[in-house]
């Protein structure tokens, strides 16, 4: 058993307690704050995490032994353990806890302990990283139909709604928002972005369309029918993919992070990470919700990850290798990108950047 010592981060008067702050794979806000009148004193305790690994990387389902160690003969009156700012257990006159991670999310997990002794409290902090306990299978696809697609569309976001496609295209001085008759590829309606903006992900909520930009930290809300700009909003990261899920926007920035963003205030409420059995899955790009699961294009690959939203675990990969025939490639043909789903007909559509074809596909589960 390897002993992994994660040393105390002792919080002074101006800092928040072990439940505070923000971390990947955790909510942004929480109420476990330390009084500003708390005096600074010498720390006596450390939080030890014992596991069979060489570092704090494990697998969901592993059991970790959390132990509070003391550099003197002091004995805690009680120890309160927290995970991601939420209490999981309180021990009286003991300092060892077996942490079962079976039902945990993947990615970064914040560990905290509050040690009470002699009328005083010390705050300890550490972390774990958890890989998924699922080995994703690679699924195959079947092409059902082919439809024309504008070769000039550098597809960044794709949404199906009421029988038509809405498409966000990228590149500086070429970015646009479009309404497309997908059966023919004809552009019904279009508005160009300012030349300084590089269009990215697209999401729909009723009569509102949300479009984000790449490096400008800016997004726009449009009227779906007129394409009039209703609002502008700021984002804290690069903008890659975007989708609406249960009245919350999910945004990607090319890392393994999923940012949950309030659709009204545009503040980030939670960050969840995506891992498979090998570790973090980076380059998450275009997003779509399909039957309650999150589909994410892995940029610069032919893979689409199927993700469990609540845990961040990759359940499967769809391998779209060979989707666009080699004889349809030309110099400006770029990578696969663009996922749209019609929940009424349960049809899935896939395309790519500067592709001449939109594909209706069926996945072989």
Order of alpha helices (4+ residues) and beta strands (2+ residues): beta-beta-beta-beta-beta-beta-beta-beta-beta-beta-beta-beta-beta-beta-beta-beta-beta-beta-beta-beta-beta-beta-beta-beta-beta-beta-beta-beta-beta-beta-beta-beta
